[in-house]
Amino acid sequence: MMHNVFNVENITYIEKTRKVIYHRKMQKGKNKKNFMVNTVEEFIAAITQHIPKKSFQMTRYYGFYSNKSRGVRAKIEQMEDVDPSTEAVVDDEKVIDVSKYQSKKVPSLT
């Protein structure tokens, strides 16, 4: 379910200079780079920032109670609320009137 903040395979230690190089995905924005060079102490400090505090709740809901599952169920329920009497059969194909369907997201004006 949960994954590490960093990948151990992407860590390289240069013993001669006592530096740690961590390769990662290309960053976006002004300061584009795909690696980080630190001393050993700086690297350990950077990694330990990602350790959660004791009893900190990292994952609130998963599975049936996750946001995605609840959204999918809500969408199905909303489609079931369409009046079945508005269905018509044309040449053995089912046509559903969705004129009463209201989307949850309002498109932006731009």
C-alpha positions as CSV (number, residue, x, y, z in Angstrom):
1,M,0.0,0.0,0.0
2,M,2.6,2.5,1.0
3,H,5.9,2.9,-0.7
4,N,9.2,4.4,0.3
5,V,9.9,8.1,-0.2
6,F,13.2,7.2,-2.0
7,N,14.5,4.3,-4.0
8,V,17.6,2.6,-2.5
9,E,18.8,1.5,-6.0
10,N,19.2,5.2,-6.9
11,I,21.7,6.0,-4.1
12,T,25.4,6.1,-5.0
13,Y,28.1,6.7,-2.4
14,I,31.4,8.2,-3.7
15,E,34.0,7.2,-1.0
16,K,36.8,9.4,-2.4
17,T,34.8,12.6,-1.9
18,R,32.5,11.3,0.8
19,K,29.4,12.4,-1.1
20,V,26.1,10.7,-1.7
21,I,24.5,11.1,-5.1
22,Y,20.8,10.3,-5.4
23,H,19.3,10.0,-8.9
24,R,15.6,10.8,-9.3
25,K,13.1,11.9,-11.9
26,M,13.6,15.3,-13.6
27,Q,12.3,18.1,-11.5
28,K,9.9,20.6,-13.1
29,G,10.2,24.4,-12.8
30,K,13.1,26.8,-12.7
31,N,15.7,24.5,-11.1
32,K,15.7,21.4,-13.4
33,K,17.9,18.5,-12.3
34,N,17.6,14.8,-11.9
35,F,20.1,14.2,-9.1
36,M,21.0,15.5,-5.7
37,V,24.6,15.6,-4.3
38,N,25.0,15.8,-0.5
39,T,27.3,14.9,2.2
40,V,26.4,11.8,4.2
41,E,25.1,13.8,7.1
42,E,23.0,16.0,4.9
43,F,21.5,13.0,3.1
44,I,20.6,11.3,6.3
45,A,19.0,14.5,7.6
46,A,17.0,14.8,4.4
47,I,15.8,11.2,4.6
48,T,14.8,11.4,8.3
49,Q,12.5,14.3,7.6
50,H,10.2,11.8,5.9
51,I,9.8,9.6,9.0
52,P,6.4,10.2,10.5
53,K,5.9,11.0,14.2
54,K,4.9,8.3,16.5
55,S,1.1,7.4,16.2
56,F,0.8,9.7,13.1
57,Q,-2.0,8.4,10.8
58,M,-0.6,8.1,7.3
59,T,-3.5,6.4,5.5
60,R,-7.0,7.3,6.6
61,Y,-9.2,5.3,4.2
62,Y,-8.4,2.6,1.7
63,G,-10.3,0.0,-0.2
64,F,-14.1,0.3,0.1
65,Y,-13.8,3.6,2.1
66,S,-11.3,5.4,-0.1
67,N,-12.2,8.6,-1.9
68,K,-12.0,6.9,-5.3
69,S,-14.4,4.0,-4.3
70,R,-16.8,6.4,-2.8
71,G,-16.8,8.6,-5.9
72,V,-17.4,5.6,-8.2
73,R,-20.3,4.4,-6.1
74,A,-21.8,8.0,-6.0
75,K,-21.5,8.2,-9.8
76,I,-23.3,4.9,-10.2
77,E,-26.0,5.9,-7.7
78,Q,-26.5,9.2,-9.6
79,M,-26.9,7.3,-12.9
80,E,-29.4,5.0,-11.3
81,D,-31.5,8.0,-10.1
82,V,-32.3,8.7,-13.8
83,D,-36.0,7.8,-14.3
84,P,-36.2,4.4,-16.1
85,S,-39.4,5.5,-17.8
86,T,-37.4,7.9,-20.0
87,E,-35.7,4.9,-21.7
88,A,-36.8,4.2,-25.3
89,V,-36.0,1.3,-27.6
90,V,-35.0,2.2,-31.1
91,D,-34.1,-0.6,-33.5
92,D,-33.2,-3.0,-30.7
93,E,-30.9,-0.4,-29.1
94,K,-31.6,1.1,-25.7
95,V,-31.6,4.9,-25.6
96,I,-31.4,6.5,-22.2
97,D,-32.4,10.1,-21.6
98,V,-29.7,11.8,-19.6
99,S,-31.2,15.3,-19.7
100,K,-31.6,15.3,-15.9
101,Y,-28.0,14.3,-15.3
102,Q,-26.0,17.0,-13.5
103,S,-22.3,16.8,-13.3
104,K,-20.6,17.5,-10.0
105,K,-17.8,19.6,-11.5
106,V,-18.6,22.9,-13.2
107,P,-16.3,23.6,-16.1
108,S,-14.1,26.7,-15.9
109,L,-15.0,29.7,-18.0
110,T,-11.5,30.0,-19.5
